[in-house]
Amino acid sequence: MYIENLRLKNYRNYKEISIYFDPSINIIYGNNAEGKTNLLESIFLCATSRSHRGSKEKDIINFNEEEAHIKMIFNEKEEKKQVIDIQLNKESKKGIALNGIKKEKLSDFLGTFYAVIFSPEDLNIIKEGPATRRKFIDMELYQIDRQYVISISNYNKVLNQRNAVLKDIYSASGNNKNDLITLLDSYDDQLIRYGTEVILKRKENIEDIAKKIKDIYYKISGEKEELILNYENDVFSSEIEKTYKEKLKETKEQDIKQGYTTIGPHRDDISFIIDNLDLRQFGSQGQKKTAAISLKLAELLIMKEKKGNTPVLLLDDVFSELDEKRQKELIENLDGIQTIITCTGMKRNIYDLLKPNKIFKVSNNEVISQTPNERYG
């Protein structure tokens, strides 16, 4: 899979641009705050329908405009071309079309185009909080499992409804309080149903990652250490629905007092273990960076296996954060993958290792295509 053409209109700092990428290695360079990351963000939005930076859609649209537009042409298997059109509007929800056909449901669109993004923020994925690791799981599963999109959406909807009822119960009295508790029980049944679906899919995914990352990390660490991943969930068991129900009952009073649901997949986490030590707390900076690289490479391999096609890899200024050894290890895994790399500058030795086919300079809200000889000749 590779992107052929990306067109943006009124997207962040870009008024209107069109970029033709090479199926292999592409480098985008320029000074900080010129909009390099915005290009990768627009591509990732075509894969997941959302910004990897967590930006609101209205903030993506050029300040002086009401709408923004993304059009991406990509080649799938056997040179099959597909076109994704995304329209963002400050006053209404975004519109998505695939090959000219509007997609009303997100689950009908996700998984069409898929990409893995790796940014300096991802180097902190190990040491940051559980929400960051849950986001990582979700972004991957959105692209490889359409049913997961439905399950997590339903779960979050019911979770928000249950939390609203919990807050009302705390301040209610008499018959009104009894009615709210009855309503809470009905939400519990739905929460268990959708929560179980989410948990089982996450567990399977993390087990798949654990198998891949073990060998990847072992190689990158110089065959010195083995990394073990574990799925941390407070209700999983061999009888998950029964356990889930029992724990919701046990924590009901606590939930009412606190005004929110204290157990479930919205509190999931992943642990990273080396030599019986939790990398999240006790790992060195080098170990954490190596684990983050390994995690992204494992994600890429899993997508390739599940989808039968190689995802596009987006590297957002990560080479500046890695030492030479880790740079080389990352580059060795790029063969046969369309890779789009952003940087402020690239040393000649890294350029020689990458051997990019296309180079783009970003300056003054424009993207200028260059040949490698023009930049490094």
C-alpha positions in Angstrom: 0.0 0.0 0.0 1.3 3.5 -0.8 0.0 7.0 -1.1 0.2 8.5 -4.6 -1.2 12.0 -4.1 -2.2 14.1 -1.1 -4.2 17.3 -1.6 -5.0 19.7 1.2 -7.2 22.8 1.1 -7.5 25.2 4.1 -5.9 22.6 6.2 -4.1 24.3 9.1 -1.4 26.5 7.6 -1.9 25.3 4.0 -4.2 27.2 1.7 -4.0 24.7 -1.1 -1.2 22.1 -1.9 -0.8 18.9 -3.8 2.0 16.4 -3.1 3.0 13.3 -5.2 4.8 10.8 -3.0 7.2 8.0 -4.0 6.2 4.4 -3.1 9.5 4.1 -1.1 11.3 6.6 1.1 10.2 10.3 1.2 11.8 13.0 3.3 10.0 16.2 4.3 12.3 18.8 5.8 12.0 22.4 7.0 12.3 24.6 10.0 10.2 24.1 13.1 6.6 25.4 13.0 6.5 25.3 9.2 3.8 22.6 9.1 5.6 19.3 8.5 3.7 17.5 11.2 0.4 18.8 9.7 1.1 16.8 6.6 1.5 13.6 8.5 -1.5 14.4 10.7 -3.7 14.7 7.5 -2.6 11.3 6.3 -3.2 9.7 9.7 -6.6 11.3 9.8 -7.4 9.4 6.5 -6.6 6.2 8.4 -8.3 6.8 11.7 -10.6 9.8 11.1 -8.9 11.7 13.9 -5.8 13.6 14.7 -2.9 11.7 16.3 -2.3 14.9 18.3 -5.8 14.8 19.8 -6.8 18.1 18.1 -10.4 19.1 17.7 -11.6 19.2 14.1 -12.4 23.0 14.2 -8.8 23.7 15.2 -7.5 21.8 12.1 -9.4 24.2 9.7 -7.4 27.3 8.6 -8.2 30.1 11.0 -9.8 32.3 8.4 -12.0 29.5 6.8 -15.1 27.6 7.6 -14.1 24.3 5.9 -11.0 22.2 5.2 -10.7 19.4 2.7 -8.4 16.4 2.4 -8.2 14.3 -0.8 -5.8 11.3 -0.9 -5.3 8.9 -3.7 -3.6 5.6 -2.6 -2.8 2.3 -4.3 -3.8 -0.9 -2.6 -3.2 -4.4 -3.9 -2.5 -5.1 -7.5 -2.3 -1.4 -8.3 -5.9 -0.8 -7.3 -6.4 3.0 -6.8 -8.7 4.3 -4.2 -9.7 7.9 -3.3 -10.5 9.2 0.2 -12.2 12.6 0.6 -12.6 14.2 4.0 -14.4 17.5 4.5 -14.1 19.2 7.9 -16.6 21.9 8.9 -16.5 24.2 11.9 -20.3 24.0 12.2 -21.1 20.4 11.4 -19.6 16.9 11.7 -17.1 15.8 9.1 -18.0 14.2 5.8 -16.1 11.2 4.6 -16.3 9.6 1.1 -14.5 6.6 -0.4 -14.3 6.5 -4.2 -17.0 9.1 -4.4 -19.4 7.2 -2.1 -20.3 9.0 1.2 -19.8 6.9 4.3 -22.4 7.5 7.0 -20.9 5.1 9.5 -17.3 5.3 10.7 -17.1 1.5 10.9 -17.8 1.4 7.1 -14.8 3.6 6.4 -12.1 2.6 8.9 -9.7 -0.1 7.7 -9.7 1.0 4.1 -6.4 2.8 4.4 -4.0 2.2 7.2 -0.9 3.8 8.6 1.5 3.6 11.6 2.7 7.0 12.9 5.7 7.4 15.2 6.5 10.7 16.8 8.7 12.0 19.6 5.6 11.8 21.9 5.5 8.1 21.2 8.9 7.7 22.7 7.2 8.5 26.0 4.4 6.0 25.5 6.1 3.7 28.1 6.5 6.3 30.8 3.3 8.2 30.3 0.0 7.3 31.9 -2.4 4.5 31.0 -4.5 6.7 28.8 -1.6 7.0 26.3 -1.3 3.3 26.1 -5.1 2.8 25.7 -5.0 5.3 22.8 -2.2 3.3 21.2 -4.4 0.1 21.4 -7.5 1.9 20.1 -5.7 3.6 17.1 -4.4 0.2 16.0 -7.7 -1.7 16.4 -9.6 1.1 14.6 -7.7 0.2 11.5 -7.8 -3.6 11.7 -11.1 -4.5 13.3 -14.3 -2.7 12.3 -16.3 -4.5 14.9 -14.1 -3.0 17.6 -15.0 0.5 16.4 -18.7 -0.3 17.1 -17.9 -2.0 20.4 -15.8 0.8 21.8 -18.3 3.4 20.6 -21.2 1.7 22.3 -19.1 1.1 25.4 -18.2 4.8 25.7 -21.8 5.9 25.1 -23.1 3.7 27.9 -20.2 4.5 30.2 -21.1 8.3 29.9 -24.8 7.5 30.5 -24.0 5.4 33.6 -21.6 8.1 35.0 -24.4 10.7 34.6 -26.8 8.5 36.5 -24.2 7.9 39.2 -23.9 11.7 39.8 -27.7 12.1 39.9 -28.1 9.2 42.4 -25.7 10.8 44.9 -27.9 13.9 45.2 -31.3 12.2 44.8 -33.7 10.9 47.5 -36.8 8.8 47.9 -38.6 7.3 44.9 -36.4 9.3 42.5 -33.3 7.7 43.9 -34.9 4.2 43.6 -35.8 4.9 39.9 -32.3 6.0 39.2 -30.8 2.8 40.8 -33.1 0.7 38.6 -31.9 2.7 35.6 -28.3 2.1 36.7 -28.9 -1.7 36.7 -30.0 -1.5 33.1 -26.9 0.4 32.1 -24.8 -2.2 33.9 -26.1 -5.0 31.6 -25.2 -2.9 28.5 -21.8 -2.0 30.0 -21.0 -5.6 30.6 -22.0 -6.6 27.1 -20.0 -4.0 25.3 -17.2 -3.9 27.8 -16.7 -7.6 27.4 -16.4 -7.2 23.6 -13.8 -4.5 24.1 -11.8 -6.5 26.6 -11.6 -9.6 24.5 -10.5 -7.8 21.4 -7.9 -5.8 23.3 -6.5 -8.9 25.0 -6.1 -10.7 21.7 -4.4 -7.7 20.2 -2.0 -7.2 23.1 -1.1 -10.9 23.0 -0.3 -10.6 19.2 1.9 -7.6 20.0 3.6 -9.4 22.8 4.7 -12.2 20.4 6.1 -9.8 17.9 7.8 -7.3 20.3 9.7 -10.0 22.1 11.9 -10.8 19.1 12.1 -7.2 17.9 13.2 -5.9 21.2 15.7 -8.7 21.7 17.4 -7.9 18.4 17.5 -4.1 18.9 18.8 -4.5 22.5 21.8 -6.5 21.1 20.3 -9.8 22.2 20.8 -8.8 25.8 17.2 -8.5 27.1 13.7 -9.9 26.6 10.6 -7.7 26.9 7.3 -9.1 28.1 4.0 -7.4 27.6 1.0 -8.0 29.8 -2.6 -6.8 29.5 -3.8 -5.2 32.7 -7.6 -5.3 33.2 -9.5 -5.3 36.5 -12.4 -7.6 35.4 -10.9 -10.1 33.0 -11.2 -13.8 34.0 -12.2 -17.1 32.4 -15.8 -16.2 33.2 -15.5 -12.5 32.3 -19.2 -11.5 32.2 -19.9 -13.1 35.6 -16.8 -11.4 37.1 -17.7 -8.1 35.5 -21.2 -8.2 37.0 -19.9 -9.1 40.5 -17.3 -6.3 40.4 -19.8 -3.7 39.3 -22.0 -4.8 42.2 -19.1 -4.6 44.6 -18.1 -1.1 43.5 -21.6 0.3 43.2 -21.5 2.3 46.4 -18.0 3.6 45.7 -19.1 4.6 42.2 -22.1 6.5 43.6 -19.9 8.4 46.1 -17.3 9.3 43.5 -19.8 9.9 40.6 -18.0 7.8 38.0 -17.4 4.1 37.1 -14.3 2.9 38.8 -13.8 -0.4 36.9 -13.8 -1.5 33.3 -11.8 -1.2 30.0 -11.6 2.6 30.3 -9.0 1.9 33.0 -7.0 -0.7 31.0 -3.2 -0.6 30.8 -0.2 -2.5 29.4 2.8 -3.4 31.5 6.3 -3.8 30.0 8.5 -6.2 32.0 12.3 -6.8 31.7 14.0 -9.1 34.3 10.9 -8.9 36.5 11.1 -5.1 36.6 8.3 -2.8 35.4 9.8 -0.7 32.6 7.2 2.0 33.2 8.8 2.7 36.6 12.3 1.4 36.6 13.5 1.3 33.0 16.3 3.5 31.7 15.6 6.1 29.0 17.4 3.8 26.4 15.2 0.8 27.4 12.0 2.9 27.1 13.0 4.3 23.7 13.9 0.8 22.4 10.6 -0.5 23.7 8.7 2.3 22.0 10.4 1.6 18.7 9.7 -2.1 19.1 6.1 -1.4 19.9 5.6 0.6 16.6 7.4 -2.1 14.5 5.3 -4.8 16.1 2.2 -2.7 15.2 3.3 -2.5 11.6 3.9 -6.2 11.3 0.5 -7.0 12.9 -1.3 -4.7 10.5 0.5 -6.3 7.6 -0.6 -9.8 8.7 -4.2 -8.8 9.5 -4.8 -6.7 6.4 -2.6 -8.6 3.9 -0.9 -5.4 2.9 1.8 -3.2 4.3 0.7 0.0 6.0 2.3 3.4 5.3 4.8 4.4 7.9 4.9 8.0 9.1 8.0 9.1 11.1 7.6 12.5 12.6 11.0 13.9 13.5 12.0 10.8 15.5 15.6 10.5 14.1 16.6 13.6 16.1 15.5 11.8 19.3 17.4 8.5 18.6 21.1 7.7 18.9 22.9 6.3 15.9 22.4 2.6 16.9 18.6 3.0 17.2 18.5 5.0 14.0 20.1 2.2 12.1 17.9 -0.4 13.7 14.8 1.6 12.7 16.1 2.1 9.1 16.8 -1.6 8.7 13.0 -2.3 9.1 11.9 0.1 6.4 12.5 -2.1 3.3 9.4 -2.5 1.1 7.4 0.1 3.2 6.3 3.5 1.9 7.8 5.7 4.6 7.3 9.5 5.0 9.8 11.1 7.3 9.8 14.7 8.6 12.9 16.4 10.0 14.5 19.8 10.5 17.7 18.6 8.9 19.3 15.2 8.2 22.9 14.3 8.6 24.6 12.9 5.5 25.2 9.4 7.1 21.4 9.0 7.8 20.6 10.2 4.3 23.0 7.6 2.9 21.4 4.8 4.9 17.8 5.9 3.9 18.5 6.5 0.2 15.3 8.6 -0.2 13.6 8.6 -3.6 11.9 12.0 -3.0 12.6 15.0 -0.9 10.3 17.9 -0.1 11.1 21.3 1.4 8.4 23.0 3.5 8.6 26.8 3.7 6.2 29.7 3.9 3.1 27.4 3.8 4.3 25.7 0.6 5.7 22.2 -0.2 8.4 22.2 -2.8 9.5 18.9 -4.4 13.3 18.4 -4.8 15.5 15.6 -6.2 17.9 14.0 -3.8 20.8 15.6 -5.8 19.3 19.1 -5.3 19.4 18.6 -1.6 22.4 16.4 -1.0 24.3 16.3 -4.4 
